[in-house]
Amino acid sequence: MSAFVVGLVTCSSRGEARKIARAILEKKLAACVNIIGGLESHYCWKNKLENAQEWLVLIKTTRPRVRAVMTAVKAAHSYEVPEVIFVTVTEGERRYLNWIQACVKPK
């Protein structure tokens, strides 16, 4: 199993996305956080079809820090049920992965 993961979190605003990014990076829970704007989300919520403009946060971190990242996101997030999912990195440029490892505080 890979030691590296990418977290995906959707947010209601750029400000909220920045708040989450800062909380994660200040605690050295990730090496890099990207914020992507202009996301249009369509979803089912409480048995109704909804849509919203959102911001996507991409979090590059290590598998041992996933729980701590989730805790930090939930503490800073405004949604009742925030999207916080992680995808395993199956391959990557070795020097980049080494950089992630060096930046992330060990568990």
Secondary structure, DSSP 8 states (H G I E B T S, - for coil): --SEEEEEEEESSHHHHHHHHHHHHHTT--SEEEEEEEEEEEEEETTEEEEEEEEEEEEEEEGGGHHHHHHHHHHH--SSS--EEEEE-----HHHHHHHHHHS---
